[in-house]
Amino acid sequence: MRRNLLSKFKGVILAGSLGDAIGELAFRFRSKERLINAIDESEKLIYTDDTAMAVALCEYLLKIKKKEINPEELGKKFLQAYEKEPWRGYGPGPPKIFSLVKKGCSFQEAASSVYPGGSFGNGSAMRVHPAALYFYDEDDSVFYEKIKLTSLPTHIHPLAIEGAVILAKAISFLLENKEFEFREFFEKLIKIAKREEFKEKLAQTEKLLVEDRSFSQAKRMLKNNSTSLGSVPFSLFCFLKNKDNFSEGLIETVLIPGDRDTVGCMSACLWGAYLGVEAIPEDWLCKLEKRNYLCKLAEDLYTKKMDEREDKDK
């Protein structure tokens, strides 16, 4: 079981980064043949801010004690990551928040100032997967609160938070389940959801899958934009549409117009959690930027998680 779980930890981190990088390529290479050729011809697959922020979150989780998340301290990690590599393709929100923080605002004040009421984008969902791994076995109430805390440095809107929670819960479910029905999967997600908007979208996503609707039909119904409500359910659909084939499923996913890199990242994390690192094509993986460091982060997070579980059981 532990060997399989380690494979899934690696799968989530590495597949998510690949989904991000390949999704970014798909903005320029918009047919299957052109995209596959671009992957084959690339010397290196470069990830975007999605993975850069996930790396910052993972580094933060590796340093905290007693699983206590401080949104202000986490925000500083995100700020450091941005200042180190501002060219990663950040959306307009985070740089504005970081600028206000450097002038003396708290992260929550800055997030509220840039987007009154908070951004309902998918920025917290796109980076949530390290926290999904670290907190995967917590009770729903604790799980929700921990994921919420990872969102708060940049995203305080309830829909943004809920999108991150739902994607994280999906990852945690897949870590522990190999065979399942759509009904079982969506029951778990609807149970943890608090917002009626998300409950309805999840039920709609399940219906589209049961009816075997196409990607284009799902896009029209679910949307595929940069909002949390528009992209998280679509990512779930893309994964479940072809859950046993990472490479084929990912290519189909990122070729759908929309927020290609983030949907690629989020859906790829689901394949990683379900299939493990062995499902990722080696000829893709060997080109992934900072592959060894990403793999080490996954291994270190797994080790920390297992050590903490053993201490708790003593």
N, C-alpha and C positions, 0 to 999 in steps of 0.2 A: 504493500500500500504506500509506504513512504517513498519508495523509488518512483512509483507512478505519480505521486504528488509532486515530487521534485521536478519530474518531467513537465508537469502542468504549470508549475511556477515559471519554469524557463519558457514554456510555450507561450504563456500569456505575455511576458515581457518582450520576448523576441518577435512573436507574431504581431503584436500590437505595433511595434516599431516598423516592421516590414509593411504592414497594412498602411501605416502613415506614409512611408516613403513611396510605396507603389501607387497609393492614392494620389499623392502629389504629382507623380509622373503622368497620371491619367488626365490631368487638366490639359496636358499638351498632346498626348497620344490617345486619341479618343475612339479608336477601334481596337478590337481584340488583337489583330495581327500586329498593328503598330505598337501597341503597348507591350506585348510579349517580346517583340524585337528590341524595344527600348530597354527592357529589363535585361535581356541577353547581352546587349551591347554596352550597358553601363558598367563602368569600372567599380563604381561604388553607389549604393542606394542610400540617399541622404534623407534623413527624417526631418520633420518640422517641429514647430513649437509644441505640438501635441506630446511628442516623446520627450522633448527637452523638459517640459514641466512634469511629466511622469517620472523622469529620472530624478528631478529635484525632490519630488514627493517621496520617492523610494529612499533616497539618501537621508531625508529627514526621518522617515520611519525607522531606519536602521540605528538612529542615534537616540531616539526618545526612550524614556524609562516608564514603566507601568502603563504603557499604551496611552499616555496622556498627550493629546494633541493641543497645541497652542496655536490658534490661527494666525496670530501676529508673527510668531517665530517662523511658522511655515511660510507665511507671506514673504518674509525676508529671504528664504531659500529661493522662492520664485523670482524675486527681484535680482538676486545674485546670478541666477541662471540667465535671465534676460540681459543683464549688463555684460555678461561674458559672451553671449552669442545673440545679439539683437537682430541678426539677419535671418533667424529661423522661420520667419513668416508669421509673427504674432499678429493677431487681429488688433483693431484699434483700441479695445478696452484695456487690456493689461498695461500697455505702456503709459496710458493716461493715469491709471491707478498708481503705478509705480512712481510717476512724476509727482503726484500729490503726496504720496507717502514720504518722498525725499524732502518735501517742503514742510513736513511735520504732522501730516494727517495720520490717523490710524488706518489700517487697511479697510476696516468696515466703513469708516467715514468716507474714505476715498471711493470705495465701491458704490456707496449710496450717492455720492456727488456726481460721479461719471454717468451712472444710470439711476435716476430717481426710482426708488423701489427695487433696484437691483437688476442686473442683466439676467435675462432668461435664456441666454445662449447655452451652447453645449461645451463651453470651456472647462467646466469642472468635471463633466462626464468623460471628456477625451483623455484626461490624465488620471482617472480614478483607479485604474487597475492595480497598482501596487497596494493601495489600501484595501481593495477587494480581496487580495491574497492574504494580507496580514490579519484582517478581521473576519475571514470567511466563516469561522465556526461560532461567532458570537450570536446571541439571541437577537431577534429582529429589532427590538427597541434599542439595544446597545449598538447594533450594527448601523442602524439609521443615524444615530447621534454621531458616531465616529465618522461616517462618510460625510455627514453634514459639516462637521468641523473642517474637513479637508477642502470643502467648497468655499467656505466663508472668506478667505483672503481676497477672492476676486468675484465670487458669485453668491449673493445673498438672497436672490429671488427664490421663492419656494419651488417654482418649476425647474429652475436650474439645479437646485439641490436634489429634487426628487428624481430628475433624470440620471444624476450621478448615482444615487442610491439604487435605482432600478437596474442600471447596467452592472453595478457592483454586485448586486444580489444575483443577477443572472450568472455572472462569473463564479460566484461562490457555489451556486447550485451545480454548475457543470463540473466543478472540481470533484464533486462527490457522487455524481450520477453519470453512468455510461449509457444506460438505456432508459428512456422516458418517453412519455406521450406529451403532445402539445398541451393538453389540458393540465397535466401535472406541473409543467414548466410555468405556465401563465398563472396558475393558482398561487404559486409561491410569490410571483411578482406583484400580483394584484393584492395579495395579503399585506405586503409591506408598504404598498403605496398609500398615501394619505390624500392625494389630490384627485378629485373626480375626473379632471381632464386626463390624467394619466391612466386611471382605471379604465376609462372609456377607450382610450387609444390602445391599451393592451388587449382589451377584448376584441377590438377591431382587427388588430394584428393577428390574433389567433384565428379569427374568422377568415381572414384572407389566406392564411396558410391551409386551413381545413378545406377551403374551396379551391386550393391550388391555383391561386391567382398569379399572374405574371409580375415580374419586377416593375414594369411600367405601370401596371394597374396599382400595385402597392405604392409606388411613388405618388401617383395622383391622389390616393386616399390618405396616405400617412404623411406626405411631404418628404423632402430630403434636403432640408436647409440647415442653417447654422443654429437654429433654436433647439433646445433640449427636447421639447415636445415633438418637434418635427423630425429629429434625427435618431434619437435613441430607439423608438419603436421600429423605425426602418432598419436600423442595424440588427435588431433582433430578427426581423423578417429575413434579411439577407443571410444571416447565419443559418437559421432553421430551414431555409429553402434548400440548402445543400450542405448540411452539417457534417457530412462524412468526407468531404473533399475540400481541404483548405485552399489549394492553389486555384482550382477551377472556381470555387465559390468566391474567393477574393477578387479575381479578375472580373467576374460578372458584376460584383458589387460596385467596384470603383468605376466601371464604365457607365453606370447610371448617373446622369447629370445631377449635380447638387454639391454638397459639401464632401467631395470625394476623399480627401485625405483623412478627415475626422471620422467619417463613416467607415472608411477602410480600417482605420485604427481600432475603432470600437468593435466592429464585427470580427476583426482578426483576433482580438483578445478572447472572444468567445470560442473561436476555433482552437486557440491555444489552450484554453481551459478544458475543452472537451477532448481534444485529440492528443495534446502533449507536443513536446518539441519535435518528436520524431516525424510528425506529419508535415513539417515545414521543409520544402525542397532545399536540399543542401546547396544547389547552384544559385539559389536566391540568398540563402543565409550567409554564404561565404562573402557576399558583396555588401552585406549590411554594415553601415557605418557603426563603429565602436561595438562591434558584435561581442568581443571578449568582455568588455566592461559591462555591457548589458546582461550578459550571461552571469557574470560575477555578482551583480546586484540581485539577480533572481536567486542565486545560490545562497547569498548572505541573508536575504530576507527569509528564505525557507529555513535556514539554520537557526536564525533568531526565533522564528515562530515555533519550531520544534523544541528548542531549548526552553522557551517559556511554557510550553505545554507540559513538558516533563517536570519543571519546577512546580507548576500548579498541581500536578497529580501526586506529588510527594507528600 
